[in-house]
Amino acid sequence: MHPITSTFELRHLTGADEVDFFNTLPYALNHEVAADLEQRRRRPEWMWLAVRDGRLLGRLALWSTADAAEPMQFDIFDIDDSLADDEQRAVGAALLLAARAEVIDGLATPPEIARYLPADWREHTDSLQATELRIALLEAAGARFVVERLRLEWTPASGIPSPDPRLSFRDFASDEEMITITTRVLAGTLDAHSRGDLEGATPREVAERQFDEEFARYTTPREWWRVATDESGEPVGFVIPARNSYHHIIAYVGVLPEYRGAGLIDGILAEGTRVLAEAGAPYIRASTDVGNVPMAAAFARAGYATFERIINLAWEAPMR
C-alpha cells in the first residue's frame, strides 16, 4: 500500500443523505446527482468516496439508464485540487482500483468514460492541469483516449434557422426505413464513435444497434423524427429531435453521402430545431466531435453555441 493511501478511508456513498457531501467537489454534473440517485440512474454501490477526517478528498461515480442492470457511463472522477500532486495521484489511483475491482472488470461491456469540461478548459492553468492529471490516471489504469466533443446549446434568442426551399420533410415510413437510411449515412462518417463501431461490425449492424440501444428508447413522439427529401421525393438525410432524461436534444442529424457538399445539412438541422422549438423546448442540446468540422460549422450557423466540451475514453482491457 502507498503510504499516503493509508491516510484516508475509501468507501461507498451511504445514500441520498450524503449528496451534499458528495457534491462538495465542484463539477458540471453536480446538479443532477440527487435526481439521478432518486431515479436509480446512479446507485450507492456505483459511487466511491475517499474521505479523511470528514473531508472529501476524491470521488468516482458511474451512471446508467434507470432500467439498466449495469452501469453504462463513467462520468464523475474528481479529486481535491488543493492536495499535493502525489496525494492527488494516490487518491485517484485508489478510487480507480476500487471501481475496476468491484464493478468495471466484471462487465462484458465496460462503461465509456466521459469527462465534462468548460469550453475553454485549455486556456486556464487549473483546469488544464486537473484534466491532464485525470487523463494520466485513467490511462495508467488501462483507458485510452477516444475523442473530444463539443457540447452545444440553442436557445430561442438565436431564432429558428430558415428552412431550405429545396427540402421537404415527412415521417419515417417504418423502423426498417430508418435503419436503412442510418446505414447509408454511416458511409464516410467523421464521427469517432461510429468509426470505432464500424471497425468491428457492418454498417447495418451498427445502425441496428444504435436504433435498439438509443433511438427506440426515446419516449418523445416519433413524429418528431423527420426524413428530408428533395424535389423528386428522394430521401437525402434525416434528423432525430428527441428528449432524453435531462434535455431536449438533436440526437442525430445526417446527410446521405451522395448529397453531401450541397449545404443540405443546414435545412435538415433547421427542421429538427423547429420541431423542438414548437414543442416548447426552452433550449436544445447537441454535440459533435471537435474533428467533425463540417458538422460543427453547421451547428454554429444554426445558432448553437459551444457551452462545454466532453472528453471520452474507453477501457482497453480488464485490469488483472
Buried (B, 14 or more C-beta within 10 A) or exposed (E): EEEBBEEBEBEBBEEEEBBEBBBEBEBBBBEBBBEBBEEEBBBBEBBBBBBBEEEBBBBBBBBBBEEEEBBBBBBBBBBBBEBEEEBBBBBBBBBBBBBBEEBBBEBEEBBBBBBBBBBEBBEEEEBEEBBEBBBEBBEEBBBEBBBBBBBBBBBEEBEBBEBBEBBBBEBBEEBEBBBBBBBBBBEEBBBBBBBEBBEEEEBBEBBBEBBEEBBEEBEBEBEBBBBBBBEEEEBBBBBBBBBBEEBBBBBBBBBBEEBBEEEBBBBBBBBBBBBBBEEEBEBBBBBBBBEBEEBBEBBEBBBBBBBBBBBBBBBEEEEE
